[in-house]
Amino acid sequence: MKRHFFVKLGVIAVLMLTGVFSAGTSARDELLQPWIDLTGANSGALRGLPDVARHGGSGYVTLRHPTAVSARGNDVYLVDAGLRRVLRYGRAEQTLAPFTSLAADAGMSVYAAPDMSVYVTDPARGQVLHFAWDGTPLPPLISPGNLGRPISITVDESSGQLLVADALYDQIVAFNNLGRALSVIKPQRVRAITAMAQGPDGIYVVDRLARQVVVLGRDGSYRYAFGAGTLADPKAIAADRGNLVFVGDNFDQTVKVYRNGQLVATTGGAGAGPGRFNNIAGLAVDGGLLYVADSLNARVQIMLIAPQALDTKGE
């Protein structure tokens, strides 16, 4: 039976932050530890969601096909291609509701920015949609001739620039916080951009064709690459402030974790149980949690990140 997200998540999160409950208390000494499955939740705003998504009209919304995820504090944003909606889950309130009336599909990605606004890529129209925290539309990011199929978004927190990866032109367009295109970064030694994240070493770009991750400087210069020989079908990526880089590999349905370009952990395998995956469509890190859009299992797995596990293994 699927575990629904009726756990007192807000209380547990507070305990984690205060040190009362931590990843280190787990009996399993693993870097990534399965914690909670988000498969659905109550909703106070059901308009726009199909009736079949509810349990007997009770106001419980069940995820169908989550394909992207992002998190910032209390809020978790999802693209569900089955429901065709961008959804927001409130961790403290334990509610799941449409974030906008936008019809979503599997090609879209979502990014919760540090200023609490939300960006959604719209590859079919060559633009990035921008919304205030309450879902109010803001001016989109558009750059004719530079953005043809935007697929991934991140913010360079050192400069405040918004970086948008484009899969049509295999380049990255930098925008300022007013939505003006500033520059175009042509990544060196990248054959096909699939996903992108920002971290301590720069910009991490998934090259699915070359089966590796290329790390770029802020100006797009090549720094180093990793994953060749260990990645077979990389798709999603996320990075934390400690330079742990999480890459979803759909060849063997695992999340592979790298530090300074070295593989330090592998979690998962095909299946529907805790810590098992069926099409890793999106990854996001917020605080000490990794969010995995486990698409064909119709859930988002929330995993505890326990970096101290590497120390105990002598890494």
Phi, psi and omega per residue, in radians:
M1 nan 2.355 3.139
K2 -1.191 2.473 3.061
R3 -1.548 2.114 3.120
H4 -1.555 2.840 -2.975
F5 -1.500 1.017 3.100
F6 -1.839 0.613 3.099
V7 -1.629 2.624 3.125
K8 -1.342 1.285 -3.008
L9 -1.113 -0.689 -3.123
G10 -1.072 -0.723 3.136
V11 -1.134 -0.785 -3.119
I12 -1.127 -0.691 3.129
A13 -1.075 -0.709 3.104
V14 -1.098 -0.724 3.121
L15 -1.103 -0.649 3.099
M16 -1.105 -0.797 -3.089
L17 -1.145 -0.550 -3.131
T18 -1.551 -0.060 3.087
G19 1.567 -0.015 3.135
V20 -1.246 -0.680 3.088
F21 -2.169 2.167 -3.098
S22 -2.451 2.883 3.129
A23 -1.077 -0.487 -3.088
G24 -1.202 -0.212 3.139
T25 -1.445 -0.116 -3.121
S26 -1.194 2.557 3.109
A27 -1.236 -0.391 -3.124
R28 -1.669 2.175 -3.097
D29 -1.535 1.275 -3.093
E30 -2.156 2.627 3.126
L31 -1.135 -0.778 3.094
L32 -1.952 2.172 -3.067
Q33 -2.153 2.094 3.110
P34 -0.976 2.381 -3.091
W35 -2.142 -1.197 -3.040
I36 -2.427 2.534 3.006
D37 -1.754 2.287 2.967
L38 -1.754 1.861 3.130
T39 -1.963 -0.195 -3.124
G40 2.898 3.090 -3.136
A41 -2.951 2.912 3.029
N42 -1.147 2.652 3.125
S43 -2.396 2.378 3.061
G44 -1.713 0.056 -3.107
A45 -2.425 1.441 -3.026
L46 -1.594 -0.086 -3.108
R47 -1.066 2.338 3.112
G48 1.639 -0.194 3.080
L49 -1.718 2.396 -3.130
P50 -1.121 2.578 -3.109
D51 -1.019 -0.566 -3.080
V52 -1.201 -0.171 3.116
A53 -1.416 -0.177 -3.090
R54 -1.745 2.766 3.060
H55 -1.638 1.692 3.077
G56 1.039 0.487 3.136
G57 1.283 0.271 -3.061
S58 -1.382 -0.134 -3.104
G59 1.569 0.282 3.057
Y60 -1.760 2.167 -3.106
V61 -1.781 2.244 -3.138
T62 -1.866 2.308 3.080
L63 -1.158 2.571 3.136
R64 -1.995 -0.871 -2.994
H65 -2.680 1.193 -3.117
P66 -1.192 2.269 -3.060
T67 -2.117 -0.116 3.089
A68 -2.716 2.653 -3.114
V69 -2.607 2.565 3.008
S70 -2.626 2.656 -3.099
A71 -2.479 2.547 3.092
R72 -2.654 1.849 3.136
G73 1.100 -2.148 -3.086
N74 -1.315 -0.312 -2.952
D75 -1.822 2.319 3.050
V76 -2.070 2.180 -3.115
Y77 -1.891 2.386 -3.093
L78 -2.273 2.516 2.851
V79 -1.803 2.084 3.101
D80 -1.974 1.873 -3.083
A81 -1.239 -0.411 3.086
G82 -1.251 -0.752 3.087
L83 -1.450 -0.261 -3.117
R84 1.038 0.755 -3.130
R85 -2.469 2.655 2.876
V86 -1.605 2.163 -3.041
L87 -2.018 2.687 3.023
R88 -2.132 2.218 3.054
Y89 -1.822 2.183 3.063
G90 -1.608 2.005 -3.052
R91 -1.138 -0.743 -3.108
A92 -1.244 -0.712 -3.096
E93 -1.422 -0.360 -3.064
Q94 0.963 0.871 3.089
T95 -2.197 2.589 -3.134
L96 -2.229 2.097 -3.048
A97 -2.520 2.724 3.046
P98 -1.020 2.326 3.110
F99 -1.433 -0.670 3.066
T100 -2.469 3.030 3.060
S101 -1.494 0.069 -3.116
L102 -1.044 2.288 3.029
A103 -1.391 2.101 -3.019
A104 -1.849 2.712 3.052
D105 -2.399 3.106 -2.992
A106 -1.164 -0.328 -3.113
G107 -1.416 -0.154 -3.079
M108 -1.493 2.612 2.989
S109 -2.174 2.854 -3.084
V110 -2.310 2.563 3.138
Y111 -2.497 2.121 3.060
A112 -1.568 1.994 -3.030
A113 -1.438 2.823 3.120
P114 -1.022 -0.485 3.139
D115 -1.466 0.160 3.101
M116 1.328 0.019 2.990
S117 -1.404 2.964 -3.019
V118 -2.299 2.348 3.102
Y119 -1.963 2.450 3.104
V120 -2.283 2.128 3.091
T121 -1.254 2.504 3.098
D122 -2.218 1.356 -3.028
P123 -1.081 -0.537 -3.113
A124 -1.120 -0.499 -3.118
R125 -1.931 0.088 3.059
G126 1.135 0.669 -3.121
Q127 -2.548 2.934 3.047
V128 -2.079 2.114 3.140
L129 -1.444 2.555 -3.070
H130 -2.256 2.350 -3.101
F131 -2.336 2.532 2.965
A132 -1.236 2.969 -3.085
W133 -0.988 -0.596 -3.102
D134 -1.507 0.120 3.114
G135 1.607 0.003 3.106
T136 -1.154 2.228 3.137
P137 -1.145 2.418 3.032
L138 -2.020 2.917 -3.138
P139 -0.976 2.320 -3.126
P140 -1.295 2.885 3.042
L141 -1.627 2.088 -3.099
I142 -2.356 2.397 3.056
S143 -2.585 1.502 -3.099
P144 -0.959 2.341 -3.125
G145 1.524 -0.240 3.131
N146 -2.048 -0.628 3.077
L147 -1.867 1.955 3.104
G148 -1.991 -0.642 3.112
R149 -2.600 1.301 -3.131
P150 -1.148 2.351 -3.046
I151 -2.238 -0.244 -3.051
S152 -2.681 2.566 -3.067
I153 -2.378 2.517 2.973
T154 -2.716 2.891 3.101
V155 -1.993 2.258 2.994
D156 -1.388 1.749 -3.010
E157 -1.189 -0.310 3.100
S158 -1.284 -0.535 -3.116
S159 -1.986 -0.308 -3.077
G160 1.437 0.015 -3.131
Q161 -1.331 2.531 3.055
L162 -1.623 2.211 -3.124
L163 -1.867 2.231 -3.122
V164 -2.108 2.113 3.102
A165 -1.528 2.321 -3.117
D166 -2.026 2.151 -3.070
A167 -1.464 -0.287 3.115
L168 -1.323 -0.819 -3.108
Y169 -1.701 -0.058 -3.104
D170 0.868 1.004 3.136
Q171 -2.600 3.009 -3.133
I172 -2.136 2.251 3.133
V173 -1.849 2.249 3.128
A174 -1.732 2.263 3.104
F175 -2.065 2.664 2.991
N176 -1.512 3.129 -3.057
N177 -1.276 -0.067 3.047
L178 -1.695 0.014 3.114
G179 1.521 0.249 3.130
R180 -1.620 2.285 3.104
A181 -1.211 2.216 -3.082
L182 -1.803 -0.729 -3.058
S183 -2.793 2.886 3.081
V184 -2.107 2.218 3.131
I185 -1.788 2.102 3.080
K186 -1.708 1.755 -3.059
P187 -1.077 2.331 3.080
Q188 -1.434 2.446 3.067
R189 1.087 0.543 3.062
V190 -2.045 2.186 -3.083
R191 -1.619 -0.657 -3.090
A192 -2.702 1.958 -3.138
I193 -1.324 2.217 3.107
T194 -1.963 -0.640 3.137
A195 -2.780 2.941 -3.049
M196 -2.650 2.578 3.025
A197 -2.536 2.843 3.121
Q198 -2.049 2.450 -3.117
G199 -2.716 -2.993 -3.051
P200 -1.013 -0.576 -3.100
D201 -1.555 -0.089 3.119
G202 2.320 -2.372 -3.104
I203 -1.857 2.156 -3.129
Y204 -1.744 2.079 -3.077
V205 -2.029 2.169 3.063
V206 -1.416 2.136 3.048
D207 -1.883 1.670 -3.047
R208 -1.178 -0.547 -3.128
L209 -1.202 -0.736 3.128
A210 -1.493 -0.098 3.117
R211 0.998 0.878 3.129
Q212 -2.775 3.029 3.048
V213 -1.998 2.275 3.110
V214 -1.855 2.298 3.127
V215 -1.787 2.188 -3.084
L216 -1.979 2.623 2.956
G217 -1.267 3.013 -3.113
R218 -1.070 -0.405 3.131
D219 -1.641 0.074 -3.139
G220 1.605 -0.027 3.139
S221 -1.193 2.561 -3.124
Y222 -1.248 2.303 3.066
R223 -1.915 -1.025 3.063
Y224 -2.897 2.990 3.113
A225 -2.321 2.708 3.088
F226 -2.618 2.862 3.096
G227 1.778 -0.313 3.116
A228 -1.075 2.189 -3.115
G229 1.676 -0.319 3.101
T230 -2.035 -0.338 3.105
L231 -1.855 2.377 3.131
A232 -2.008 -0.645 3.142
D233 -2.525 1.148 -3.112
P234 -1.264 2.480 -3.131
K235 -2.368 -0.928 -3.051
A236 -1.889 2.687 -3.115
I237 -2.600 2.605 3.017
A238 -2.660 2.722 -3.140
A239 -2.442 2.605 3.094
D240 -1.928 3.115 -3.065
R241 -1.240 -0.301 3.099
G242 -1.560 0.179 3.132
N243 1.171 0.482 2.885
L244 -1.484 2.225 -3.106
V245 -2.008 2.179 -3.068
F246 -1.860 2.183 -3.104
V247 -2.194 2.193 3.068
G248 -1.458 2.162 -3.138
D249 -1.992 1.892 -3.072
N250 -1.424 -0.049 3.050
F251 -1.163 -0.829 3.123
D252 -2.023 0.192 3.089
Q253 0.985 0.915 3.116
T254 -2.230 2.757 2.906
V255 -1.796 2.045 3.126
K256 -1.741 2.372 -3.055
V257 -2.005 2.267 -3.119
Y258 -2.109 2.582 3.006
R259 -2.377 2.158 -3.078
N260 0.949 0.638 3.079
G261 1.458 0.000 -3.115
Q262 -1.882 2.374 3.089
L263 -1.215 2.126 -3.097
V264 -2.021 -0.264 -3.133
A265 -2.860 2.628 3.035
T266 -2.344 2.211 -3.103
T267 -2.198 2.421 2.984
G268 2.053 -2.516 -2.954
G269 2.227 2.809 -3.090
A270 -1.201 2.415 3.109
G271 2.660 -3.113 -3.091
A272 -2.063 0.022 3.141
G273 -1.389 3.114 3.103
P274 -1.036 2.285 3.139
G275 1.324 0.178 3.043
R276 -1.984 2.698 -2.986
F277 -2.359 2.756 3.032
N278 -2.489 1.538 -3.089
N279 1.367 1.602 3.094
I280 -1.401 1.770 -3.006
A281 -1.648 -0.387 -3.107
G282 -2.806 2.626 3.099
L283 -2.340 2.592 3.058
A284 -2.659 2.532 3.075
V285 -2.053 2.357 2.993
D286 -2.547 2.055 -3.079
G287 1.098 -2.281 -3.139
G288 -1.713 0.438 -3.097
L289 -2.136 2.444 2.997
L290 -1.922 2.220 3.118
Y291 -1.794 2.220 -3.104
V292 -2.092 2.034 3.032
A293 -1.347 1.675 -3.089
D294 -1.574 1.424 -2.779
S295 -1.051 -0.959 -3.044
L296 -1.375 -0.161 2.962
N297 -1.584 0.060 3.046
A298 0.966 0.828 -3.131
R299 -2.742 2.877 2.902
V300 -1.976 2.079 3.081
Q301 -1.525 2.278 3.082
I302 -1.859 2.112 -3.039
M303 -2.079 2.506 3.065
L304 -1.405 2.355 3.051
I305 -1.711 2.105 -3.101
A306 -2.088 1.386 -3.083
P307 -1.063 -0.393 3.114
Q308 -1.128 -0.326 3.094
A309 -1.091 -0.550 3.111
L310 -1.189 -0.633 3.134
D311 -1.151 -0.666 -3.122
T312 -1.227 -0.360 3.100
K313 -1.639 -0.009 3.103
G314 1.379 0.331 3.124
E315 -1.281 nan nan
